[in-house]
Structures are given as structure tokens and as C-alpha cells.
Amino acid sequence: MRIADRTFIISGGSSGLGLAAVEALHESGAYIAVFDLRKPVNDFQGLPRVAFFKADVTQTMEIQEAADKTIEWTKATQARLGGVIACAGTMRAGKIVSRNGTPYPLDTWNKIMDVNLTGTFNLVRLALQHLINVDPEGADDERGVIIMTSSSEAFEGHEGQLVYAASKGAIRSMTLPMARDLGRYGIRVATIAPSPFDTPMASFGSPRVMRTIEDHFIFPRRIGKPKEFADTIKWIIECPYANGDTFRLSGGNRIPGKL
């Protein structure tokens, strides 16, 4: 599917991997509707085809309203909806039981699941109301693409990341059945599972921990760059056969089970 002159909804597009995706798709000629809690510091300066809609992915009414406004915007720009890229996420490290025997807080579990898992599902299902009605295009009669964000933790969860790993593993598990649900509409579904990337959320606390991680890397011996994530999104959009799979983006690196 072509990127230029299509509109993509990106949750979490004001920072980190989501912002990198916004910038990359804009450079390729797309229109982007950013769903997030706040704008970035630069307020998307230099990105005239970006519209910001304040929305919390855990709040159904906010997502519904933002999706409806996005469709009104596409009517004004004549840039049809092309897909959804779910990048909003959160994490909080913690073991299922602490050293002093305190259980992991259930409300923290719920918060992480609400944002990472339910928030992704909620965004996609509400946007699909509109995407399934877009006119198909190309030799394959494609309507659009859904791209979700999992994590390397879905494959090798390390100590203290049980809850985050569970939320991202569930997204990985949704990918194929969702693609099977949407195949009849000409909508593809793919997920990216990045290893640690250079974003505000991926903080490992100390240079010592970072050195421990990098010592186990293969090549390149560094964490990922947000642009590399964004380039993968562009590839998925443009590759008609990228469907139903979770693509690891790790440089072949595996984080040790205990840091």
C-alpha cells in the first residue's frame, strides 16, 4: 500500500517510537492523526500534515470522538484512512512478590494492561468501523493496515518485567487471529516486537546495567534507534505480503534474564 496521501492514526505519537513513526510517515507524504495525552514540546513544528487529538487509549469515548474527528479531517484533506499504528504504552518494573513478601499491586497490573493491551484493542476496534468502509485499491484490493507494538519481552521476559511481558505477549497473540478476522476486508495486521530502543520509556537505571545489556549484544552493539522502528513501519505498510506476523526488531540481541 502506498503511504503518500493516506491518513494514519498513531497512538502515542507525541514521543518515542510513536513520534519517530509520525516523522517518517510525514516525510513519505502521509497525513497523520496523533492520539495522545499531550503534544510534544515542539508541537509538531514542520509537520503540516499532522493533526493532534487529545485522547486516552483507556477511555472509549475519547478514542471514539478522536476517530470520528479524524474521519471528518480526511474528508477535508481528501487523504483516505490507510491504517492504525498503535504505539501507546507504559511499563513499571516489579516482581510478582517483593523481597519483603509484598505482592505486586493489582491496580498497577490493571493500569499496564489497560494501556498496553486493552488500549491497543480498543483503538483498533473503534478505528476499524471506518477502515472497513474505505474504498479498496491496488491489485490486491487492499483497504489498509493495522500495526501493533509488542516487545522482545513477549519472547524473553526478564526479571521484574512479568506484567509488561504479559501485556506485550498478548498483543503478539492477537496478531494472527486479527489478521484472519480482517482478511475478508482487505486489511492486513502486523506487529513489531522491538528490543530496547533509545526512548524515554526504555530507561535501565544506571550505566552499569546498560553496559551489562550491551555486553550481550551481537551486532550492532547498541540499543535501537527510533528511526529504525519507523523504517520497519514503512516497510510493513508498503509490503503487501507482510500480514499476520510479529516481526522482531532486535539486531539479533537478547537481553539476559537477570540484569
BELPE-V300386 format. One record per residue. N is the residue number from 0. RES is the residue in three letters. PSI is psi in degrees with one decimal (999 if undefined). OMEGA is omega in whole degrees, 0 to 359 (NA if undefined). BURIAL is + if it has 9 or more other C-alpha atoms within 8 Angstrom, else -. Layout:
BEGIN
((N;RES;PSI;OMEGA;BURIAL) (N;RES;PSI;OMEGA;BURIAL))
END
This chain:
BEGIN
((0;MET;140.9;179;+) (1;ARG;151.3;180;-) (2;ILE;-41.1;185;+) (3;ALA;139.4;176;-) (4;ASP;24.5;170;+) (5;ARG;155.0;181;+) (6;THR;133.0;179;+) (7;PHE;131.8;173;+) (8;ILE;128.1;178;+) (9;ILE;114.6;174;+) (10;SER;147.2;183;+) (11;GLY;28.2;186;+) (12;GLY;5.3;182;+) (13;SER;-4.5;181;+) (14;SER;166.8;171;+) (15;GLY;-136.6;183;+) (16;LEU;-36.0;179;+) (17;GLY;-43.3;178;+) (18;LEU;-38.7;177;+) (19;ALA;-39.1;178;+) (20;ALA;-41.2;177;+) (21;VAL;-49.5;183;+) (22;GLU;-41.0;183;+) (23;ALA;-43.4;181;+) (24;LEU;-37.1;176;+) (25;HIS;-42.2;178;+) (26;GLU;-28.4;180;-) (27;SER;5.7;174;-) (28;GLY;9.9;181;+) (29;ALA;163.4;167;+) (30;TYR;139.1;185;+) (31;ILE;128.8;172;+) (32;ALA;112.6;182;+) (33;VAL;124.1;174;+) (34;PHE;115.5;181;+) (35;ASP;172.4;181;+) (36;LEU;-28.4;180;-) (37;ARG;159.7;177;-) (38;LYS;159.5;174;+) (39;PRO;169.1;182;-) (40;VAL;-38.8;183;-) (41;ASN;0.5;176;-) (42;ASP;35.6;178;-) (43;PHE;33.8;178;+) (44;GLN;138.3;181;-) (45;GLY;7.4;180;-) (46;LEU;75.9;187;-) (47;PRO;-19.3;182;-) (48;ARG;27.6;177;-) (49;VAL;131.8;174;+) (50;ALA;134.3;181;-) (51;PHE;131.9;176;+) (52;PHE;115.0;180;+) (53;LYS;120.6;182;+) (54;ALA;138.7;175;+) (55;ASP;122.5;184;+) (56;VAL;-14.1;178;+) (57;THR;-4.8;183;+) (58;GLN;107.3;186;-) (59;THR;-44.2;183;-) (60;MET;-37.1;179;-) (61;GLU;-41.2;179;+) (62;ILE;-42.0;178;+) (63;GLN;-45.1;180;+) (64;GLU;-41.9;179;-) (65;ALA;-38.8;178;+) (66;ALA;-42.5;179;+) (67;ASP;-40.7;178;-) (68;LYS;-34.1;177;-) (69;THR;-42.7;180;+) (70;ILE;-38.4;175;+) (71;GLU;-38.4;178;-) (72;TRP;-40.0;180;-) (73;THR;-30.1;177;+) (74;LYS;-34.7;179;+) (75;ALA;-36.3;183;-) (76;THR;-17.4;185;-) (77;GLN;22.5;177;-) (78;ALA;99.9;186;+) (79;ARG;152.6;177;+) (80;LEU;131.7;181;+) (81;GLY;-16.7;180;+) (82;GLY;179.5;181;+) (83;VAL;133.8;177;+) (84;ILE;109.2;186;+) (85;ALA;105.2;181;+) (86;CYS;-9.2;181;+) (87;ALA;135.6;181;+) (88;GLY;165.9;177;-) (89;THR;161.2;176;-) (90;MET;155.2;172;-) (91;ARG;115.9;182;-) (92;ALA;150.0;177;-) (93;GLY;141.2;179;+) (94;LYS;158.4;183;+) (95;ILE;-26.7;171;-) (96;VAL;134.8;183;+) (97;SER;174.2;180;+) (98;ARG;-31.6;181;-) (99;ASN;10.0;174;-) (100;GLY;8.8;180;-) (101;THR;127.4;180;-) (102;PRO;152.0;176;-) (103;TYR;135.3;183;+) (104;PRO;126.6;181;-) (105;LEU;-33.3;179;-) (106;ASP;-27.1;175;-) (107;THR;-42.0;173;+) (108;TRP;-49.5;183;+) (109;ASN;-40.1;180;-) (110;LYS;-46.1;180;-) (111;ILE;-42.7;178;+) (112;MET;-38.4;180;+) (113;ASP;-42.3;182;+) (114;VAL;-53.9;189;+) (115;ASN;-43.4;186;+) (116;LEU;-62.8;181;+) (117;THR;-38.2;179;+) (118;GLY;-40.4;176;+) (119;THR;-49.2;179;+) (120;PHE;-43.5;182;-) (121;ASN;-46.1;179;+) (122;LEU;-48.1;184;+) (123;VAL;-47.2;185;+) (124;ARG;-36.9;181;-) (125;LEU;-37.6;178;+) (126;ALA;-30.5;182;+) (127;LEU;-25.4;176;-) (128;GLN;-33.5;181;-) (129;HIS;-39.4;186;+) (130;LEU;-34.7;182;+) (131;ILE;-13.5;180;+) (132;ASN;2.2;176;-) (133;VAL;142.7;177;+) (134;ASP;131.2;179;-) (135;PRO;159.0;180;-) (136;GLU;162.8;176;-) (137;GLY;174.4;183;-) (138;ALA;-26.0;182;-) (139;ASP;2.5;183;-) (140;ASP;53.4;183;-) (141;GLU;137.8;177;+) (142;ARG;-34.6;184;+) (143;GLY;-171.6;184;+) (144;VAL;141.2;174;+) (145;ILE;126.9;177;+) (146;ILE;122.7;180;+) (147;MET;162.8;182;+) (148;THR;114.4;173;+) (149;SER;-139.7;182;+) (150;SER;157.4;172;+) (151;SER;-23.2;178;+) (152;GLU;-21.4;177;+) (153;ALA;-18.5;181;+) (154;PHE;-46.5;180;-) (155;GLU;76.0;178;+) (156;GLY;131.9;181;+) (157;HIS;173.5;187;+) (158;GLU;132.4;177;+) (159;GLY;2.4;182;-) (160;GLN;26.7;183;+) (161;LEU;-47.8;186;+) (162;VAL;-44.9;177;+) (163;TYR;-43.3;179;+) (164;ALA;-40.3;179;+) (165;ALA;-42.7;181;+) (166;SER;-40.1;182;+) (167;LYS;-30.1;175;+) (168;GLY;-34.6;178;+) (169;ALA;-37.1;177;+) (170;ILE;-43.2;176;+) (171;ARG;-42.3;182;+) (172;SER;-25.2;179;-) (173;MET;-20.7;193;-) (174;THR;-54.9;183;+) (175;LEU;-49.0;179;+) (176;PRO;-32.1;176;+) (177;MET;-41.0;177;+) (178;ALA;-38.1;179;+) (179;ARG;-36.8;176;+) (180;ASP;-37.7;191;-) (181;LEU;-4.0;181;+) (182;GLY;-36.2;182;+) (183;ARG;-20.5;180;-) (184;TYR;-1.9;184;-) (185;GLY;34.4;179;+) (186;ILE;125.3;179;+) (187;ARG;157.2;177;+) (188;VAL;130.3;177;+) (189;ALA;156.2;180;+) (190;THR;142.4;174;+) (191;ILE;132.5;178;+) (192;ALA;88.0;182;+) (193;PRO;148.9;167;+) (194;SER;-172.4;179;+) (195;PRO;132.2;178;+) (196;PHE;160.8;183;+) (197;ASP;80.0;180;+) (198;THR;164.0;179;+) (199;PRO;-31.1;183;-) (200;MET;-26.0;185;-) (201;ALA;68.3;177;-) (202;SER;128.3;184;-) (203;PHE;11.6;166;-) (204;GLY;-38.8;184;-) (205;SER;154.3;176;-) (206;PRO;-32.6;180;-) (207;ARG;-45.0;179;-) (208;VAL;-41.2;180;+) (209;MET;-40.7;178;+) (210;ARG;-38.5;178;-) (211;THR;-42.9;179;+) (212;ILE;-50.2;184;+) (213;GLU;-27.6;177;+) (214;ASP;-23.0;180;-) (215;HIS;-0.5;181;+) (216;PHE;155.8;181;+) (217;ILE;-76.5;177;-) (218;PHE;130.5;356;-) (219;PRO;152.4;182;-) (220;ARG;68.0;181;-) (221;ARG;165.5;174;-) (222;ILE;165.1;184;+) (223;GLY;158.2;176;+) (224;LYS;138.2;181;-) (225;PRO;-34.7;179;+) (226;LYS;-32.3;179;+) (227;GLU;-34.6;173;-) (228;PHE;-45.5;181;+) (229;ALA;-37.9;178;+) (230;ASP;-34.1;178;+) (231;THR;-38.6;175;-) (232;ILE;-45.7;179;+) (233;LYS;-42.3;180;+) (234;TRP;-44.3;181;-) (235;ILE;-44.1;180;+) (236;ILE;-41.7;188;+) (237;GLU;-12.2;182;+) (238;CYS;107.4;185;-) (239;PRO;-21.3;184;-) (240;TYR;0.5;176;-) (241;ALA;97.1;186;+) (242;ASN;135.7;174;+) (243;GLY;7.5;186;+) (244;ASP;156.6;171;+) (245;THR;120.4;184;+) (246;PHE;117.5;177;-) (247;ARG;136.6;179;+) (248;LEU;89.9;192;+) (249;SER;-5.9;186;+) (250;GLY;19.9;182;-) (251;GLY;8.9;186;-) (252;ASN;146.5;177;+) (253;ARG;125.8;180;+) (254;ILE;136.9;179;+) (255;PRO;154.3;183;-) (256;GLY;-28.2;180;-) (257;LYS;127.1;182;-) (258;LEU;999;NA;-))
END
